[in-house]
Amino acid sequence: MEPTIAQLQTLYRLCHQLTNMMFQPIYIVRLDERTLNLFMLAGKGEGIEFEIQPNGEY
């Protein structure tokens, strides 16, 4: 399984905002094969979580 183009575009925007604007670390990005959502764990203390749906919404 691979992420959709919409998921990758949203992932890129979120990564840019987290690292370049908010200076937050990103720990893991994973495709959940059950839901097909991209999961991202980020932030100091791992307190930021995103799930990006196949249509690119989070």
Helices and strands as residue ranges (DSSP letters): H 5-16, I 17-21, E 26-31, E 38-42, G 44-46, E 48-52
